[in-house]
Amino acid sequence: MAVRKSLKRTHDLFVGNEELKRVEDDPRGTEMMVRMKLHDEYEHVRDVPEQVNDENAAVPFLRAAISDDATKEALPSAITQMLTDGEHGQKPGPAVGPVVPLAAPKAPADPSTQIQVRPLRERPDVPKPIWHPPWKLMRVTSGHEGWVRTVACDPTNEWFASSGNDRLIKIWDLASGTLKLSLTGHVSTVRAVAISDRHPYLFSASEDCEVKCWDLEQNMVIRNYHGHLSGVYTLVLHPTLNILATGGRDGSVRIWDMRTKTGIFVFTGHTNAICSLASQASEPQFISGSMDRMVRLWDLAAGKCSVTLTNHKKSIRALATHPMEYTFVSCSSDNNKVWKCPKGAFERNIQGHNAIVNCCTIREGQQGSSQLIAGTDNGYLHFWDWKSGHKFQSLEAIPQPGSMSAENAIFDMTLDQSGSRLITAECDKTVKIYREDPNATPETHPLNWKAPKLNTDHRY
């Protein structure tokens, strides 16, 4: 009984809708529905020129109006006719439905109505590399009793210093390669040395958490910089200010006053050991690379990190600033990346080493093109043309007799003040000096380069 009452109530509720049904053969309602659908779906292309052919000429509202031969007015498109014409068989009048007639369309020959497809970004123009003479081994200096971890050249270009696992800082004559002096004072491996160009000072950083300042006129330690909680791996001097920066295993970059030994800043943010530091007179004044795969640019005035670069997929053990351009390079086992200062804008990748890069330097060329030189953990020296990224030479270091064949890693490198000699600190307990081959010519060592095939997503 209850179900019957419910059915009756439902029938009484919907029985009134029978009068609202649209008549099946109502041409006016059908045409209005078609016009509304055309307006909703084709309004955005109503002014696109369209040619009338034999197929759509039979449809009344797809047939364009015949233009006057005297005025040569433009033909409206078929879609415009569909939206603006009146009913078929009636006099022209206001458009039926929600369509509001617009102004007459532009002529099809108008350049503004033509669609031009342009690529989002043009193909990069890869510069052709400049020919550089190949490098060759000039001298091998032995005297250390352990791995040579660091090397630095004197600003007067008369001597250079080296140190390593034997905890001795040795001073060598650059011209003859003879040992001049040995400095003792560290109790663990010395990882970095730096020589001041304004004072007779030599700075050293060691895994014993100590940073020492040596007076080269007295050959003794005159200052100690205390603060690091673990081994110090890298050290760099500011080019114009009397400050130095150190970084190490504790993941902090410490800025020291050279004279008072006080710490100015302690920059934190890295989550792993800091392996490389670079400094320049302009912003950013200090750049750090870490094992946490990040490069950080430090604002010395604000005392904080200004930019963090996370593009690398592997640890960064080497950094170098360009001596002439406002750029720097960060070297890792995945890519060597070139960045534009001061915001760290990425410019390009330099590839071809496929190994862990321990050190790098940039040599300013005489022909307007520089060279990027990198030393790897598998004992190779790689040389790239800076502008094009073309690797023109890979030189394998030969371990000295008595060393294992695996002991051929290159830990550090530096150029002398003239840029003509490359000094490397290597795993086979030697210091090697390289120079360019004076007898090489473009005919004897031709440039083997072919322009790569790139798309718009690549940056050479």
Beta strands, then each sheet from edge to edge (+ up, - down):
strand 1: 135-142
strand 2: 148-153
strand 3: 159-164
strand 4: 169-173
strand 5: 179-183
strand 6: 190-195
strand 7: 201-206
strand 8: 211-215
strand 9: 220-225
strand 10: 232-237
strand 11: 243-248
strand 12: 253-257
strand 13: 263-267
strand 14: 274-279
strand 15: 286-290
strand 16: 295-299
strand 17: 304-309
strand 18: 316-321
strand 19: 327-332
strand 20: 336-340
strand 21: 345-350
strand 22: 357-363
strand 23: 371-376
strand 24: 380-385
strand 25: 391-396
strand 26: 410-415
strand 27: 421-426
strand 28: 430-436
sheet 1: 1+ 28- 27+ 26-
sheet 2: 2+ 3- 4+ 5-
sheet 3: 6+ 7- 8+ 9-
sheet 4: 10+ 11- 12+ 13-
sheet 5: 14+ 15- 16+ 17-
sheet 6: 18+ 19- 20+ 21-
sheet 7: 22+ 23- 24+ 25-
end
